[in-house]
C-alpha cells in the first residue's frame, strides 16, 4: 500500500509547468503573473515501529500545537520502563547498603566479643601481676609466670584486633566499592531515562498548529519506524509560487508586496520571500534579444497566518505588482 501523496505532488508540478508555459502568451499587457498555491507539509512520525492503536485526527481537522495525533502499541516500551525502574531501585538499595556499616546484629556480636576479651584481659593482667609477686617467695615457678605473661599478651592483642574490626564495621565498605555502586546507579538511571523516552515516542502530538492534510495509515496497520502517519499543513508553510518574465525580474526585490487573486475571494497581499537565481523552462538555444523574453524566474510569496489559511495547495492564482 502506498500511503505517501506523491501522485498529488506530481500533479502539482505538472500544473505548475503548464501555468508557467502559458505565462508568455496570457500575460499580455494586463500585468498579471500566473502562479499557484504550494504547501510545505509537516510529516509527523514516530522513530519507533508499532501497530497504530489510535488515530486522534481525521483529514481536514484543525489541529492545535500539542494536540494528540496518534498512538502506537506501547506494551514492549512499558515493560522496559518497569524493568528499568526495578533495576534502578535495586542499585540504589545496594549503594545505601555499602555506605552503611554492618547490620545491627553483627555489630552487637562484635561488641559482645570485645567485652568478653576485655574481661579476659583484666583477669589475665591480675593473674600476671600475682604470679610475678610470688616469684620471690618460691610459691610459683618461672614457667607459671611466663605462662601468665603470654596469656596477658594474647588477650591484649585480641582486644586491639576486635576494637579495630569494630571500628572498620562502623565505617562501611571501601571507597572503591562505593564508587562502583554509584556508577551502577547512574547507569541504571540513564537506562530508565532512555526507556521513558522510547515510551513517549509511541504517541505523537502536533508540533505546530495547522490543518490535517492527510492521514497515511489506518488504525490496526503496522507502521514502520520513521514512517509518517499524519501530514500537517501549518498556515506559515503555505506560499504562492509565481513566474516573473526575465525582463521584469530585475525590478523585483525581497520584501516587495504583491496582490494575489483567487477565484471566489477578495484579493490578498503577499510578501516576496524568495527569488529563484535560475531561469525556468529555458530554451536550449543561445540567448538573443528575442529569446530572452521567453525566460521566467520563480518567486515565492508568504502571507499572514489568517490569510494563508484561506489558500489551498494546487489552487491557481493571479499575481499583480502593487
C-alpha positions in Angstrom: 0.0 0.0 0.0 1.4 3.4 -0.9 0.4 6.0 1.6 2.7 8.8 0.6 0.9 11.5 -1.5 3.5 11.6 -4.3 0.9 11.5 -7.0 -0.6 14.7 -5.8 2.9 16.4 -5.8 3.5 15.2 -9.4 0.1 16.7 -10.5 1.1 20.0 -8.8 4.4 20.0 -10.7 2.7 19.3 -14.0 0.2 22.0 -13.3 3.0 24.4 -12.5 4.8 23.6 -15.7 1.6 24.2 -17.6 0.9 27.5 -16.0 4.5 28.6 -16.5 4.3 27.7 -20.2 1.2 29.9 -20.5 2.9 32.9 -18.9 4.2 34.4 -22.0 1.0 34.1 -24.1 -1.6 35.0 -21.4 0.2 37.8 -19.7 -0.3 40.4 -22.4 -0.4 44.0 -21.1 -2.6 43.3 -18.1 0.4 43.0 -15.7 -1.0 39.7 -14.4 1.5 37.0 -13.4 0.2 33.4 -13.1 1.1 31.1 -10.3 -0.3 28.5 -7.9 -0.5 27.8 -4.2 2.1 25.4 -2.7 2.2 23.8 0.7 5.2 22.5 2.7 3.8 19.7 4.8 5.0 18.6 8.2 5.1 14.8 8.2 4.7 13.6 11.8 6.2 10.1 12.5 7.5 8.0 15.4 11.1 6.9 15.4 9.9 3.5 16.6 7.8 0.9 14.8 4.5 -0.4 16.1 0.9 -1.1 15.3 -1.3 2.0 15.0 -3.6 1.8 18.0 -5.4 5.1 17.9 -5.7 7.9 15.3 -7.0 11.0 17.0 -7.5 13.2 13.9 -9.1 12.9 10.5 -8.3 14.6 7.2 -9.4 18.2 7.3 -9.3 18.6 11.1 -7.7 21.7 12.5 -5.0 20.6 15.0 -3.6 22.9 17.6 0.0 22.7 18.7 0.3 20.0 21.4 -2.9 18.1 20.3 -2.5 14.3 20.3 -2.3 13.0 16.7 -1.8 9.2 17.1 -0.7 6.4 19.4 1.2 3.2 18.6 1.2 0.0 20.5 3.5 0.6 23.6 3.4 -2.7 25.5 7.1 -3.5 25.0 8.1 0.0 26.0 6.0 -0.1 29.1 7.6 -3.4 30.1 11.1 -1.9 29.5 10.3 1.1 31.7 9.0 -1.1 34.6 12.2 -3.3 34.4 14.4 -0.3 34.3 12.6 1.1 37.4 13.1 -2.1 39.3 16.8 -2.3 38.4 17.4 1.3 39.4 15.7 0.7 42.8 17.8 -2.4 43.3 21.1 -0.5 42.5 20.1 2.4 44.9 19.5 -0.1 47.7 22.9 -1.7 47.0 24.5 1.7 47.2 22.8 2.6 50.5 23.9 -0.8 51.9 27.6 -0.4 51.0 27.5 3.1 52.6 26.3 1.7 55.9 28.2 -0.4 58.4 27.4 -4.0 59.3 23.9 -5.0 60.4 22.9 -4.2 64.0 23.1 -7.9 65.0 26.6 -8.2 63.6 27.7 -5.1 65.4 26.2 -6.4 68.6 28.1 -9.7 68.2 31.4 -7.8 67.7 30.8 -5.6 70.8 30.0 -8.7 72.8 33.2 -10.4 71.8 35.1 -7.3 72.6 33.5 -7.1 76.1 34.5 -10.7 76.7 38.1 -10.2 75.7 38.4 -7.1 77.8 37.2 -9.1 80.8 39.7 -11.8 80.0 42.4 -9.2 79.6 41.6 -7.8 83.0 41.7 -11.2 84.6 45.0 -12.2 82.8 46.6 -8.9 83.9 45.7 -9.6 87.5 47.0 -13.2 87.3 50.3 -12.0 85.7 50.8 -9.5 88.5 50.1 -12.1 91.2 52.5 -14.6 89.6 55.3 -12.0 89.5 54.8 -11.2 93.2 55.0 -14.9 94.1 58.3 -15.4 92.3 60.4 -14.2 95.3 58.6 -16.4 97.8 59.1 -19.6 95.8 55.4 -20.2 95.8 55.4 -20.3 92.0 57.7 -21.4 89.2 59.2 -19.4 86.3 57.1 -21.4 83.9 53.8 -20.3 85.6 55.0 -16.7 85.4 55.8 -17.0 81.7 52.5 -18.6 81.0 50.6 -15.8 82.7 52.6 -13.2 80.8 51.9 -14.9 77.4 48.2 -15.2 78.2 48.1 -11.5 79.0 49.8 -10.6 75.8 47.5 -12.7 73.7 44.4 -11.2 75.3 45.8 -7.7 74.8 46.4 -8.3 71.1 43.0 -9.8 70.7 41.3 -6.8 72.3 43.2 -4.5 69.9 42.2 -6.6 67.0 38.5 -6.6 67.9 38.5 -2.9 68.5 39.9 -2.3 65.0 37.4 -4.7 63.5 34.5 -2.9 65.2 35.8 0.5 64.0 36.0 -0.8 60.4 32.5 -2.2 60.6 31.2 1.2 61.6 32.8 2.8 58.5 31.0 0.6 55.9 32.5 -0.7 52.6 35.7 0.5 51.0 35.7 3.7 48.9 36.2 1.9 45.6 33.1 -0.3 46.3 31.0 2.8 46.9 32.3 4.4 43.7 31.3 1.3 41.7 27.9 1.3 43.3 27.3 5.0 42.5 28.3 4.3 38.9 25.8 1.5 38.7 23.1 3.8 39.9 23.9 6.4 37.2 23.9 3.7 34.5 20.5 2.4 35.7 19.1 5.9 35.8 20.2 6.5 32.2 18.6 3.3 31.1 15.3 4.3 32.7 15.5 7.7 31.0 16.0 6.0 27.6 13.1 3.7 28.3 10.8 6.6 29.2 11.9 8.4 26.0 11.0 5.3 24.0 7.6 5.1 25.6 6.9 8.8 25.0 7.8 8.3 21.3 4.9 5.8 20.8 2.5 8.8 20.9 3.0 11.9 18.8 1.5 15.4 19.2 1.2 18.2 16.7 4.5 20.1 16.6 2.6 23.1 15.1 -0.9 24.2 14.6 -2.4 23.5 11.2 -4.9 21.6 9.1 -4.6 17.8 8.9 -3.9 17.5 5.2 -3.8 13.7 5.2 -3.7 10.6 7.4 -1.4 8.0 5.8 -2.3 4.9 7.9 -5.5 3.4 9.4 -5.9 2.0 12.9 -4.6 -1.5 13.2 -2.0 -1.2 10.5 1.7 -1.7 11.2 3.8 1.4 11.0 7.5 1.1 10.3 9.9 3.2 12.2 10.2 6.7 10.9 7.2 6.4 8.5 4.8 9.4 8.6 1.4 8.8 9.9 -0.1 12.3 9.7 0.7 15.2 7.3 0.1 18.6 8.7 -0.1 21.9 6.8 0.7 24.9 9.1 -0.5 28.2 7.8 3.1 29.5 7.9 4.0 26.8 5.4 1.5 27.9 2.7 3.0 30.0 -0.1 2.3 31.2 -3.6 4.7 30.4 -6.4 4.6 32.7 -9.4 6.7 33.2 -12.5 8.2 36.6 -13.5 9.3 37.2 -17.1 13.0 37.8 -17.5 12.7 41.5 -18.5 10.9 42.3 -15.2 12.8 40.2 -12.7 15.4 42.9 -12.1 12.7 45.1 -10.6 11.5 42.5 -8.0 13.1 42.7 -4.6 12.8 40.6 -1.4 10.1 42.1 0.8 8.0 43.5 -2.1 4.3 43.4 -1.7 2.1 41.8 -4.4 -1.6 41.4 -4.8 -2.9 37.8 -5.2 -6.3 37.0 -6.6 -8.1 33.7 -6.4 -11.5 32.6 -7.6 -14.3 33.4 -5.2 -12.3 35.5 -2.7 -11.2 39.1 -2.3 -7.6 39.9 -3.3 -5.0 39.4 -0.7 -1.5 40.7 -0.2 1.7 38.6 -0.1 5.3 39.3 0.5 8.2 38.2 -1.7 10.3 35.8 0.3 12.3 34.1 -2.4 13.6 34.8 -5.9 15.0 31.9 -7.8 18.5 32.6 -9.0 17.9 30.4 -12.1 15.5 30.8 -15.1 12.8 28.2 -15.5 11.9 26.4 -18.8 14.9 27.9 -20.6 15.1 27.1 -24.4 18.3 25.2 -25.3 19.5 27.9 -27.6 22.0 30.8 -27.5 20.4 33.7 -25.8 19.3 36.6 -28.0 17.2 39.7 -27.5 14.2 37.8 -28.9 14.7 34.6 -26.8 15.3 36.4 -23.5 11.6 37.4 -23.3 10.7 33.7 -23.0 12.6 33.2 -19.8 10.8 33.3 -16.5 12.0 33.3 -12.9 10.1 31.7 -10.0 9.3 33.8 -6.9 7.6 32.8 -3.7 5.2 34.9 -1.6 4.3 34.4 2.0 1.2 35.6 3.9 0.0 36.3 7.4 -1.4 33.1 9.0 -5.0 34.2 8.8 -4.6 34.9 5.1 -2.7 31.7 4.4 -5.5 29.7 6.0 -7.7 30.7 3.1 -5.4 29.2 0.4 -5.3 25.6 -0.7 -2.3 23.8 -2.3 -2.7 23.4 -6.1 -5.0 26.4 -6.4 -4.2 28.7 -9.4 -3.8 32.3 -8.6 -3.2 35.6 -10.4 -0.4 37.9 -9.1 -0.2 41.6 -9.7 2.6 44.0 -8.8 1.4 46.7 -6.3 
